[in-house]
Amino acid sequence: GIRVNLISPGFVAGPRIERVIEGQAQALGVTPVQAREGLLSASPMGRLTEPQDVAACAVFLASPGAASITGEDLNVSAGVVMY
């Protein structure tokens, strides 16, 4: 059978989010450190999602261990998205 699942990453650490943080800092008139702290405060885990966190989920969903999982949206967001 065909399985279809979705991985929804949150704020992933890397150059792209750093550019977003810099833009937010300029827009808000704060330092990049303050903008980063504001972003991290939205995360119950207090951190950004790491690329390897997303990759590990993809590997799991492609593995035999996920054979009964389909139609799911897996949020990998350090707790930013919860329901």
N, C-alpha and C positions, 0 to 999 in steps of 0.2 A: 503494500500500500504506500501511498504518497502521504507524507507528513508535511505540514506547513506550520512553521512557528516563526515568531518575530522576536528579535532582540532590540530593545529600546534603551540605548545607552543614555546616561545623564551627561553631566559635564565631564568630558574625558580630558585628562591631563595631556598636555602637548602644546605645540606652537599655536594651534588655532585658538584654544581657550585663552592662552596668554595674550593674544591680540584682542580678544573680546574683553578681557580684564583691563587692558590698557585703554581701550575705547570707553569702557564704563567709567574708569577713573577720570578721564578727560571730561566726559559728559557730566559727571557728578561733582567735579572740582575737588577730587580727593586723590591721594597717592595710590599707585597700583597695589601697594600692600594693603591699604584700607579697602580697596575694591575687592581684592582677593578674600580678605576676611569676611566681607559682606556676603560674597558668594558662598564661602564655606559655611557660614552660619545657617544657610538654607538646608544644609545636609545634616541629618541626625548623626551621621558618622563623622562629621567634621572634616571631610576630605573629598577630593575629586575622585572620580572613577578612573582607574588605571587601564590602559589599553589591554593589558594581559587579563584583566577582569572580564572584559567583553569577549576576548578570544577564548578564555576558559569556558564560558557559557556556550559559545558556538561549538567548541569541541564536544562538550557534553551533549548538546542537542543532536549532534551528528552521530553519537555513539549508540551502541546497543542498549545502554542504560536508560536511554530516553525513548525506547521503542514504543511505549504507550502514550507518549506525549505528542499531541497535535492540536492545532488551533489555539496556541497559547502565545501571549505577549509577555516576555520576561524582561522586566525593568531592571536594568543594571545601573543604578543611579546613586549608590551610597545612601539610600533612603530618601532621596529628594522626592521620588514618586512612590506613594504607598496607597494601596486600596485593597 
